[in-house]
Amino acid sequence: MWATQFKDTAGNSGPVHTYFWTRVLPGHDATNPVIGTEVTGAFQSSDVYYLLGHLYSTDRPWTSQDYDIADTTASYVARFAATGDPNGSSLTDRPALATDTPRTMELGADFGTVAAADSDAKFTFLKSYLESQSKEF
């Protein structure tokens, strides 16, 4: 998940963009027997293969859908790196995470928006955390 708040030299800040990764990797990676079984689901860091275009670095049985997902997610990353906003060009706009808007980007199995938290209590915690990051101490 990227969650970055940009500040320019004048102290102006930009929006925070986050995503929730939902693609379950196909098969099993024999080069790393600790992770990636069929029951792990979309585990932490499983998005890196797609985001950085490293599908070739494992022996997983990638499908054409995986290559399409990798192309789309890499486009979001490139756009984010270039402009600070993953949206634009031919990409479907996704909302920035705002403390008054409990939505985030979904990348992976589908591309769209999803709830930033699955309960009001979790969103309140997330909101409190994000607000604390935008205040100077």
MDTraj code that builds the backbone (N, CA, C; nanometers):
import mdtraj as md
import numpy as np

residues = "MET TRP ALA THR GLN PHE LYS ASP THR ALA GLY ASN SER GLY PRO VAL HIS THR TYR PHE TRP THR ARG VAL LEU PRO GLY HIS ASP ALA THR ASN PRO VAL ILE GLY THR GLU VAL THR GLY ALA PHE GLN SER SER ASP VAL TYR TYR LEU LEU GLY HIS LEU TYR SER THR ASP ARG PRO TRP THR SER GLN ASP TYR ASP ILE ALA ASP THR THR ALA SER TYR VAL ALA ARG PHE ALA ALA THR GLY ASP PRO ASN GLY SER SER LEU THR ASP ARG PRO ALA LEU ALA THR ASP THR PRO ARG THR MET GLU LEU GLY ALA ASP PHE GLY THR VAL ALA ALA ALA ASP SER ASP ALA LYS PHE THR PHE LEU LYS SER TYR LEU GLU SER GLN SER LYS GLU PHE".split()
xyz = np.array([
    [0.0851, -0.1162, 0.0000],
    [0.0000, 0.0000, 0.0000],
    [0.0897, 0.1226, 0.0000],
    [0.0676, 0.2155, -0.0930],
    [0.1401, 0.3410, -0.0821],
    [0.0505, 0.4382, -0.0100],
    [0.1069, 0.5107, 0.0783],
    [0.0333, 0.6111, 0.1537],
    [0.1309, 0.7237, 0.1800],
    [0.1329, 0.8186, 0.0924],
    [0.2301, 0.9251, 0.1024],
    [0.1593, 1.0592, 0.0989],
    [0.1992, 1.1450, 0.1880],
    [0.1489, 1.2818, 0.1834],
    [0.2658, 1.3693, 0.1405],
    [0.2482, 1.4405, 0.0329],
    [0.3540, 1.5230, -0.0217],
    [0.3495, 1.6619, 0.0389],
    [0.4682, 1.7152, 0.0658],
    [0.4786, 1.8547, 0.1080],
    [0.5843, 1.9193, 0.0206],
    [0.5489, 2.0337, -0.0345],
    [0.6476, 2.1052, -0.1152],
    [0.7294, 2.1965, -0.0244],
    [0.8216, 2.2720, -0.0829],
    [0.9107, 2.3554, -0.0031],
    [0.8367, 2.4668, 0.0697],
    [0.7179, 2.5004, 0.0252],
    [0.6380, 2.6027, 0.0931],
    [0.5538, 2.5432, 0.2055],
    [0.5619, 2.4110, 0.2237],
    [0.4852, 2.3460, 0.3292],
    [0.3457, 2.3039, 0.2887],
    [0.3115, 2.3189, 0.1607],
    [0.1802, 2.2740, 0.1128],
    [0.1806, 2.1225, 0.1030],
    [0.0700, 2.0620, 0.1378],
    [0.0633, 1.9161, 0.1324],
    [-0.0397, 1.8709, 0.0303],
    [-0.0192, 1.7498, -0.0180],
    [-0.1096, 1.6926, -0.1162],
    [-0.1872, 1.5774, -0.0575],
    [-0.2687, 1.5134, -0.1392],
    [-0.3526, 1.4038, -0.0904],
    [-0.2731, 1.2762, -0.0629],
    [-0.3333, 1.1909, 0.0143],
    [-0.2766, 1.0598, 0.0436],
    [-0.3456, 0.9594, -0.0475],
    [-0.2680, 0.8776, -0.1164],
    [-0.3235, 0.7747, -0.2038],
    [-0.2861, 0.6385, -0.1467],
    [-0.3857, 0.5545, -0.1294],
    [-0.3632, 0.4211, -0.0761],
    [-0.4281, 0.3191, -0.1679],
    [-0.3883, 0.1950, -0.1517],
    [-0.4561, 0.0892, -0.2256],
    [-0.4607, -0.0367, -0.1414],
    [-0.5532, -0.1221, -0.1766],
    [-0.5717, -0.2517, -0.1123],
    [-0.5504, -0.3559, -0.2208],
    [-0.4503, -0.4420, -0.2024],
    [-0.4144, -0.5420, -0.3022],
    [-0.5008, -0.6669, -0.2842],
    [-0.5626, -0.7158, -0.3937],
    [-0.6557, -0.8282, -0.3820],
    [-0.6240, -0.9469, -0.4726],
    [-0.5160, -0.9443, -0.5472],
    [-0.4858, -1.0551, -0.6383],
    [-0.4146, -1.1670, -0.5638],
    [-0.4718, -1.2861, -0.5688],
    [-0.4081, -1.4049, -0.5127],
    [-0.3147, -1.4611, -0.6196],
    [-0.1896, -1.4795, -0.5837],
    [-0.0928, -1.5296, -0.6804],
    [-0.1272, -1.6712, -0.7244],
    [-0.1068, -1.7023, -0.8511],
    [-0.1345, -1.8382, -0.8979],
    [-0.0226, -1.9344, -0.8575],
    [-0.0601, -2.0562, -0.8324],
    [0.0386, -2.1612, -0.8079],
    [0.1213, -2.1417, -0.6828],
    [0.2431, -2.1940, -0.6890],
    [0.3358, -2.1920, -0.5761],
    [0.4740, -2.1577, -0.6271],
    [0.5465, -2.0764, -0.5534],
    [0.6811, -2.0356, -0.5917],
    [0.7822, -2.1308, -0.5294],
    [0.8399, -2.2191, -0.6084],
    [0.9361, -2.3161, -0.5573],
    [1.0654, -2.2502, -0.5109],
    [1.0905, -2.1257, -0.5532],
    [1.2112, -2.0566, -0.5086],
    [1.1964, -2.0022, -0.3676],
    [1.0732, -2.0000, -0.3148],
    [1.0491, -1.9539, -0.1788],
    [0.9398, -2.0407, -0.1181],
    [0.9773, -2.1530, -0.0591],
    [0.8773, -2.2477, -0.0082],
    [0.8029, -2.2007, 0.1165],
    [0.8454, -2.0897, 0.1762],
    [0.7822, -2.0423, 0.2988],
    [0.6501, -1.9731, 0.2712],
    [0.6408, -1.8992, 0.1600],
    [0.5190, -1.8235, 0.1310],
    [0.4587, -1.8680, -0.0008],
    [0.3360, -1.8318, -0.0194],
    [0.2740, -1.8500, -0.1491],
    [0.2015, -1.9804, -0.1706],
    [0.1511, -2.0398, -0.0660],
    [0.0693, -2.1582, -0.0867],
    [-0.0699, -2.1142, -0.1287],
    [-0.1515, -2.2074, -0.1675],
    [-0.2860, -2.1758, -0.2149],
    [-0.3740, -2.1148, -0.1053],
    [-0.3382, -2.1321, 0.0208],
    [-0.4236, -2.0835, 0.1293],
    [-0.3806, -1.9478, 0.1839],
    [-0.2716, -1.8916, 0.1362],
    [-0.2256, -1.7640, 0.1923],
    [-0.3040, -1.6451, 0.1409],
    [-0.3695, -1.6574, 0.0287],
    [-0.4449, -1.5452, -0.0263],
    [-0.3522, -1.4371, -0.0793],
    [-0.4014, -1.3154, -0.0839],
    [-0.3227, -1.2013, -0.1311],
    [-0.2393, -1.1513, -0.0138],
    [-0.1240, -1.2093, 0.0044],
    [-0.0413, -1.1812, 0.1214],
    [0.0427, -1.0551, 0.1029],
    [0.0965, -1.0055, 0.2150],
    [0.1797, -0.8851, 0.2118],
    [0.2982, -0.9063, 0.1192],
    [0.3224, -0.8132, 0.0345],
    [0.4305, -0.8075, -0.0645],
    [0.4012, -0.8888, -0.1895],
    [0.2884, -0.9568, -0.1970],
    [0.2564, -1.0299, -0.3200],
    [0.2309, -0.9338, -0.4350],
    [0.2028, -0.8073, -0.4023],
    [0.1809, -0.7071, -0.5058],
    [0.3090, -0.6638, -0.5764],
    [0.4237, -0.6851, -0.5134],
    [0.5505, -0.6368, -0.5696],
    [0.5791, -0.6995, -0.7059],
    [0.5465, -0.8263, -0.7235],
    [0.5662, -0.8906, -0.8536],
    [0.4984, -0.8098, -0.9650],
    [0.3811, -0.7605, -0.9373],
    [0.3009, -0.6877, -1.0356],
    [0.3433, -0.5414, -1.0463],
    [0.3594, -0.4762, -0.9312],
    [0.3899, -0.3339, -0.9299],
    [0.5229, -0.3017, -0.9973],
    [0.6194, -0.3899, -0.9816],
    [0.7521, -0.3657, -1.0374],
    [0.7804, -0.4480, -1.1626],
    [0.6812, -0.5204, -1.2098],
    [0.6978, -0.5967, -1.3333],
    [0.7926, -0.7141, -1.3208],
    [0.7887, -0.7849, -1.2092],
    [0.8793, -0.8974, -1.1873],
    [0.8098, -1.0333, -1.1977],
    [0.7162, -1.0473, -1.2856],
    [0.6492, -1.1767, -1.3000],
    [0.7472, -1.2834, -1.3468],
    [0.8495, -1.2421, -1.4180],
    [0.9465, -1.3377, -1.4722],
    [1.0407, -1.3936, -1.3655],
    [1.0440, -1.3343, -1.2452],
    [1.1441, -1.3731, -1.1457],
    [1.1070, -1.4960, -1.0630],
    [0.9936, -1.5584, -1.0918],
    [0.9541, -1.6803, -1.0218],
    [0.9040, -1.7817, -1.1243],
    [0.8808, -1.9011, -1.0758],
    [0.8295, -2.0045, -1.1659],
    [0.6791, -2.0264, -1.1477],
    [0.6090, -1.9243, -1.1000],
    [0.4636, -1.9358, -1.0852],
    [0.3985, -1.9472, -1.2237],
    [0.2832, -2.0092, -1.2311],
    [0.2144, -2.0257, -1.3597],
    [0.1326, -1.9008, -1.3963],
    [0.2020, -1.7918, -1.4303],
    [0.1356, -1.6663, -1.4635],
    [0.0440, -1.6838, -1.5840],
    [-0.0668, -1.6128, -1.5816],
    [-0.1635, -1.6176, -1.6912],
    [-0.1622, -1.4836, -1.7649],
    [-0.2340, -1.4773, -1.8748],
    [-0.2447, -1.3499, -1.9460],
    [-0.3115, -1.2452, -1.8573],
    [-0.4022, -1.2878, -1.7695],
    [-0.4656, -1.1941, -1.6765],
    [-0.3612, -1.1333, -1.5819],
    [-0.2648, -1.2138, -1.5362],
    [-0.1598, -1.1619, -1.4488],
    [-0.0773, -1.0550, -1.5204],
    [-0.0443, -1.0782, -1.6466],
    [0.0325, -0.9795, -1.7231],
    [-0.0485, -0.8522, -1.7454],
    [-0.1780, -0.8641, -1.7661],
    [-0.2641, -0.7466, -1.7795],
    [-0.2693, -0.6679, -1.6485],
    [-0.2822, -0.7394, -1.5367],
    [-0.2839, -0.6747, -1.4052],
    [-0.1509, -0.6042, -1.3812],
    [-0.0411, -0.6696, -1.4162],
    [0.0907, -0.6090, -1.3986],
    [0.1043, -0.4811, -1.4815],
    [0.0568, -0.4829, -1.6042],
    [0.0631, -0.3634, -1.6889],
    [-0.0167, -0.2487, -1.6282],
    [-0.1367, -0.2786, -1.5801],
    [-0.2224, -0.1741, -1.5230],
    [-0.1629, -0.1190, -1.3938],
    [-0.1201, -0.2071, -1.3041],
    [-0.0665, -0.1592, -1.1764],
    [0.0646, -0.0840, -1.1967],
    [0.1477, -0.1295, -1.2892],
    [0.2724, -0.0579, -1.3165],
    [0.2438, 0.0814, -1.3709],
    [0.1355, 0.0961, -1.4454],
    [0.0971, 0.2283, -1.4951],
    [0.0573, 0.3209, -1.3806],
    [-0.0150, 0.2675, -1.2818],
    [-0.0495, 0.3481, -1.1652],
    [0.0770, 0.3901, -1.0901],
    [0.1698, 0.2969, -1.0738],
    [0.2942, 0.3270, -1.0014],
    [0.3756, 0.4327, -1.0760],
    [0.3893, 0.4179, -1.2060],
    [0.4664, 0.5136, -1.2852],
    [0.4036, 0.6528, -1.2773],
    [0.2730, 0.6571, -1.2879],
    [0.2029, 0.7851, -1.2806],
    [0.2197, 0.8468, -1.1414],
    [0.2113, 0.7644, -1.0370],
    [0.2288, 0.8111, -0.8996],
    [0.3699, 0.8658, -0.8795],
    [0.4697, 0.7938, -0.9307],
    [0.6086, 0.8383, -0.9168],
    [0.6335, 0.9693, -0.9916],
    [0.5713, 0.9853, -1.1054],
    [0.5939, 1.1035, -1.1876],
    [0.5192, 1.2269, -1.1383],
    [0.3995, 1.2064, -1.0840],
    [0.3149, 1.3221, -1.0532],
    [0.2682, 1.3307, -0.9082],
    [0.2847, 1.2227, -0.8308],
    [0.2309, 1.2214, -0.6953],
    [0.0847, 1.1826, -0.6904],
    [0.0306, 1.1459, -0.8058],
    [-0.1101, 1.1065, -0.8151],
    [-0.1180, 0.9891, -0.9123],
    [-0.1686, 0.8746, -0.8683],
    [-0.1730, 0.7585, -0.9585],
    [-0.2759, 0.7709, -1.0702],
    [-0.3645, 0.8681, -1.0622],
    [-0.4719, 0.8835, -1.1596],
    [-0.4267, 0.9615, -1.2819],
    [-0.5073, 0.9524, -1.3849],
    [-0.4827, 1.0331, -1.5032],
    [-0.4545, 0.9498, -1.6254],
    [-0.4296, 1.0176, -1.7361],
    [-0.4032, 0.9532, -1.8641],
    [-0.5196, 0.8598, -1.8955],
    [-0.4900, 0.7347, -1.9311],
    [-0.5971, 0.6408, -1.9637],
    [-0.6413, 0.5606, -1.8419],
    [-0.5861, 0.5906, -1.7241],
    [-0.6203, 0.5181, -1.6025],
    [-0.7518, 0.5688, -1.5453],
    [-0.8265, 0.4791, -1.4867],
    [-0.9513, 0.5170, -1.4214],
    [-0.9177, 0.5875, -1.2911],
    [-0.9758, 0.7042, -1.2699],
    [-0.9466, 0.7795, -1.1488],
    [-0.9945, 0.7054, -1.0257],
    [-0.9119, 0.7090, -0.9243],
    [-0.9413, 0.6477, -0.7949],
    [-0.9322, 0.7577, -0.6901],
    [-1.0113, 0.7501, -0.5863],
    [-1.0118, 0.8587, -0.4881],
    [-0.8872, 0.8580, -0.4010],
    [-0.8443, 0.9782, -0.3632],
    [-0.7415, 0.9884, -0.2599],
    [-0.8096, 0.9526, -0.1282],
    [-0.7332, 0.8984, -0.0371],
    [-0.7894, 0.8654, 0.0930],
    [-0.8030, 0.9937, 0.1731],
    [-0.9208, 1.0234, 0.2134],
    [-0.9470, 1.1422, 0.2941],
    [-1.0137, 1.0988, 0.4228],
    [-0.9912, 1.1761, 0.5277],
    [-1.0467, 1.1360, 0.6565],
    [-1.1980, 1.1447, 0.6599],
    [-1.2573, 1.2102, 0.5612],
    [-1.4035, 1.2144, 0.5563],
    [-1.4599, 1.1206, 0.4497],
    [-1.3721, 1.0479, 0.3799],
    [-1.4154, 0.9565, 0.2739],
    [-1.3539, 0.8186, 0.2990],
    [-1.4274, 0.7261, 0.3560],
    [-1.3697, 0.5967, 0.3913],
    [-1.3567, 0.5006, 0.2727],
    [-1.2922, 0.5437, 0.1649],
    [-1.2727, 0.4603, 0.0461],
    [-1.1254, 0.4594, 0.0097],
    [-1.0805, 0.3529, -0.0542],
    [-0.9444, 0.3428, -0.1045],
    [-0.9474, 0.2712, -0.2389],
    [-0.8352, 0.2714, -0.3093],
    [-0.8257, 0.2030, -0.4381],
    [-0.8170, 0.0531, -0.4160],
    [-0.8764, -0.0238, -0.5033],
    [-0.8539, -0.1672, -0.5077],
    [-0.7705, -0.1943, -0.6321],
    [-0.6618, -0.2666, -0.6129],
    [-0.5775, -0.3108, -0.7231],
    [-0.5630, -0.4612, -0.7137],
    [-0.5575, -0.5278, -0.8276],
    [-0.5335, -0.6718, -0.8280],
    [-0.6426, -0.7492, -0.8955],
    [-0.7206, -0.8209, -0.8169],
    [-0.8269, -0.9043, -0.8733],
    [-0.9273, -0.8182, -0.9487],
    [-0.9536, -0.7013, -0.8969],
    [-1.0403, -0.6031, -0.9612],
    [-0.9750, -0.4667, -0.9472],
    [-1.0240, -0.3716, -1.0226],
    [-0.9779, -0.2340, -1.0122],
    [-1.1001, -0.1488, -0.9855],
    [-1.1008, -0.0832, -0.8732],
    [-1.2151, -0.0020, -0.8353],
    [-1.1884, 0.0635, -0.7021],
    [-1.2925, 0.0855, -0.6273],
    [-1.2777, 0.1407, -0.4936],
    [-1.3412, 0.0447, -0.3940],
    [-1.2849, 0.0414, -0.2769],
    [-1.3350, -0.0431, -0.1678],
    [-1.3315, 0.0376, -0.0394],
    [-1.3980, -0.0139, 0.0600],
    [-1.3963, 0.0510, 0.1905],
    [-1.2535, 0.0516, 0.2450],
    [-1.2129, 0.1622, 0.3059],
    [-1.0791, 0.1729, 0.3635],
    [-1.0663, 0.0878, 0.4895],
    [-1.1776, 0.0551, 0.5511],
    [-1.1786, -0.0292, 0.6707],
    [-1.3126, -0.1023, 0.6739],
    [-1.3135, -0.2175, 0.7386],
    [-1.4368, -0.2960, 0.7397],
    [-1.5255, -0.2707, 0.8616],
    [-1.4925, -0.1680, 0.9387],
    [-1.5795, -0.1295, 1.0500],
    [-1.5562, 0.0179, 1.0811],
    [-1.6537, 0.0786, 1.1455],
    [-1.6400, 0.2196, 1.1847],
    [-1.5232, 0.2374, 1.2816],
    [-1.5043, 0.1425, 1.3714],
    [-1.3955, 0.1528, 1.4689],
    [-1.2595, 0.1518, 1.3994],
    [-1.2437, 0.0655, 1.3008],
    [-1.1159, 0.0601, 1.2280],
    [-1.0954, 0.1874, 1.1464],
    [-1.2020, 0.2400, 1.0873],
    [-1.1867, 0.3637, 1.0118],
    [-1.1551, 0.4803, 1.1045],
    [-1.2157, 0.4844, 1.2214],
    [-1.1854, 0.5895, 1.3184],
    [-1.0380, 0.5849, 1.3564],
    [-0.9848, 0.4647, 1.3778],
    [-0.8427, 0.4501, 1.4074],
    [-0.7578, 0.4990, 1.2903],
    [-0.7921, 0.4574, 1.1680],
    [-0.7186, 0.4991, 1.0489],
    [-0.7240, 0.6509, 1.0331],
    [-0.8407, 0.7070, 1.0521],
    [-0.8582, 0.8526, 1.0413],
    [-0.7704, 0.9234, 1.1438],
    [-0.7723, 0.8760, 1.2667],
    [-0.6904, 0.9358, 1.3724],
    [-0.5420, 0.9283, 1.3378],
    [-0.4990, 0.8142, 1.2867],
    [-0.3587, 0.7974, 1.2494],
    [-0.3210, 0.8939, 1.1371],
    [-0.4016, 0.9000, 1.0310],
    [-0.3695, 0.9875, 0.9181],
    [-0.3694, 1.1342, 0.9598],
    [-0.4634, 1.1727, 1.0426],
    [-0.4654, 1.3117, 1.0901],
    [-0.3428, 1.3427, 1.1735],
    [-0.2965, 1.2477, 1.2528],
    [-0.1774, 1.2728, 1.3347],
    [-0.0525, 1.2892, 1.2483],
    [-0.0541, 1.2294, 1.1309],
    [0.0610, 1.2405, 1.0413],
    [0.0660, 1.3731, 0.9679],
    [-0.0435, 1.4459, 0.9656],
    [-0.0460, 1.5730, 0.8943],
    [-0.0267, 1.6910, 0.9872],
    [-0.0055, 1.6659, 1.1158],
    [0.0166, 1.7744, 1.2123],
    [0.1628, 1.7754, 1.2514],
    [0.2146, 1.8951, 1.2713],
    [0.3525, 1.9057, 1.3162],
    [0.3573, 1.8864, 1.4660],
    [0.4617, 1.8192, 1.5104],
    [0.4767, 1.7931, 1.6536],
    [0.5824, 1.8846, 1.7118],
])
top = md.Topology()
chain = top.add_chain()
for i, resn in enumerate(residues, 1):
    res = top.add_residue(resn, chain, resSeq=i)
    for name in ("N", "CA", "C"):
        top.add_atom(name, md.element.get_by_symbol(name[0]), res)
traj = md.Trajectory(xyz[None], top)
